[in-house]
Each structure stands twice: as C-alpha cells, then as structure tokens.
Amino acid sequence: MAKSKSIITVVGKDQVGIIARVTGYLYENNVNVEDITQSIVAGFFNMMMIVDTGASTKEFLAISKELEELGRKIGVLIKLQREDIFESMQRI
C-alpha cells in the first residue's frame, strides 16, 4: 500500500462535534490522520490535517466530494488537496 498524503482544511463557525464528525468520516473510510492542528479565533474554527488516503478503497475525488458534502451538512467548509500541489508551489 503506497502512501498518498493529502491536506484537509476545515473552516467555519465553531460548534460542538466538528472534529468528531470529520475524524469519524476518515475512520470509516480508512484514511489515516498523520498530523492535526486546530484553533479557534473569535468564534471561528480552523483545522488543518495531514492525512494518508493510500489505504482507502475510495478514489481521491470521491473522498474530496464526500468531505465537502459533510462540511455543508455541519456548516463548515472542508477542502481536501493533494500534498504534491503544495510541493509544486514551493518550486515555483
């Protein structure tokens, strides 16, 4: 199983259960959380996660769309981006 690192960002008005809902989805889809940071500033929640999607049976695009839909359901913006996008940006 090859590693496939990605970045998840979650932003929105703070509320109970954001981390639980996002990590629950990741657990159910065999996505491993390698690093996580979160903060709340002036009532707004911000979280960034480094994850490995390599063991998931779902394609990257499906995970991305499902996370965006989960975000809509709980009132936050969730984005999944491949790590190599950030690596490429550093080379430019």
Backbone torsions as a table, in degrees:
resi	resn	phi	psi	omega
1	MET	NA	117.7	-179.8
2	ALA	-82.2	143.5	176.5
3	LYS	-72.9	146.1	177.9
4	SER	-141.1	86.9	-174.8
5	LYS	-78.0	141.5	178.5
6	SER	-142.3	164.9	179.6
7	ILE	-114.8	129.6	174.2
8	ILE	-112.4	130.4	172.8
9	THR	-118.3	141.5	179.5
10	VAL	-132.4	123.9	-178.3
11	VAL	-137.5	137.9	176.0
12	GLY	168.2	-179.1	177.7
13	LYS	-63.8	133.5	-177.6
14	ASP	-65.1	140.9	176.1
15	GLN	-159.0	162.3	179.3
16	VAL	-66.9	134.5	169.6
17	GLY	96.8	0.1	-178.3
18	ILE	-59.9	-52.3	-177.8
19	ILE	-62.1	-42.5	-179.7
20	ALA	-60.9	-43.6	-178.3
21	ARG	-67.5	-43.8	-178.2
22	VAL	-68.2	-48.4	-178.8
23	THR	-69.0	-29.3	174.8
24	GLY	-62.6	-44.4	176.7
25	TYR	-60.4	-45.4	-178.5
26	LEU	-61.8	-43.9	178.3
27	TYR	-58.8	-47.9	-178.0
28	GLU	-63.1	-22.3	-177.0
29	ASN	-111.8	17.6	174.9
30	ASN	55.9	41.3	175.4
31	VAL	-103.2	122.3	-175.9
32	ASN	-89.9	130.7	175.1
33	VAL	-85.7	118.8	-180.0
34	GLU	-96.6	-29.6	178.7
35	ASP	-156.3	149.4	-178.5
36	ILE	-150.5	140.4	172.4
37	THR	-140.4	143.3	178.5
38	GLN	-147.8	151.4	177.3
39	SER	-149.6	162.7	174.9
40	ILE	-127.2	123.2	-179.6
41	VAL	-126.3	120.4	178.3
42	ALA	51.0	38.3	176.6
43	GLY	85.4	3.2	178.0
44	PHE	-107.7	132.3	-177.8
45	PHE	-89.0	137.6	177.0
46	ASN	-139.5	126.5	179.1
47	MET	-137.0	140.0	172.9
48	MET	-128.8	134.2	-178.8
49	MET	-129.0	140.8	167.5
50	ILE	-99.5	123.4	-176.6
51	VAL	-128.4	160.0	174.9
52	ASP	-116.5	115.1	-179.0
53	THR	-95.2	2.9	-173.4
54	GLY	-59.5	-28.0	-177.7
55	ALA	-93.0	-5.6	-179.3
56	SER	-73.6	146.1	176.5
57	THR	-83.0	-8.6	-179.5
58	LYS	-93.2	149.0	175.1
59	GLU	-70.6	155.2	179.7
60	PHE	-52.8	-47.7	-177.0
61	LEU	-61.8	-38.0	178.2
62	ALA	-65.5	-44.4	178.1
63	ILE	-60.8	-45.6	-179.9
64	SER	-57.9	-48.4	-179.3
65	LYS	-64.8	-40.9	-179.9
66	GLU	-67.4	-37.2	176.4
67	LEU	-66.4	-40.3	176.7
68	GLU	-61.3	-41.6	178.4
69	GLU	-65.5	-41.6	176.0
70	LEU	-59.0	-43.6	178.1
71	GLY	-58.1	-44.1	178.0
72	ARG	-60.5	-40.6	-179.0
73	LYS	-64.1	-36.8	-176.3
74	ILE	-102.1	1.9	173.1
75	GLY	82.8	29.5	175.7
76	VAL	-131.8	166.4	176.2
77	LEU	-100.4	121.8	179.1
78	ILE	-119.0	127.8	177.8
79	LYS	-125.8	137.3	174.9
80	LEU	-115.4	126.3	-179.3
81	GLN	-134.4	143.0	178.7
82	ARG	-69.3	143.2	-179.8
83	GLU	-59.8	-34.3	-175.5
84	ASP	-64.5	-22.0	174.6
85	ILE	-62.1	-43.2	-179.6
86	PHE	-70.8	-36.4	176.8
87	GLU	-63.1	-43.0	179.8
88	SER	-64.7	-38.8	179.7
89	MET	-62.7	-33.9	-179.9
90	GLN	-70.7	-24.9	-179.2
91	ARG	-83.2	-18.1	-177.4
92	ILE	-76.1	NA	NA
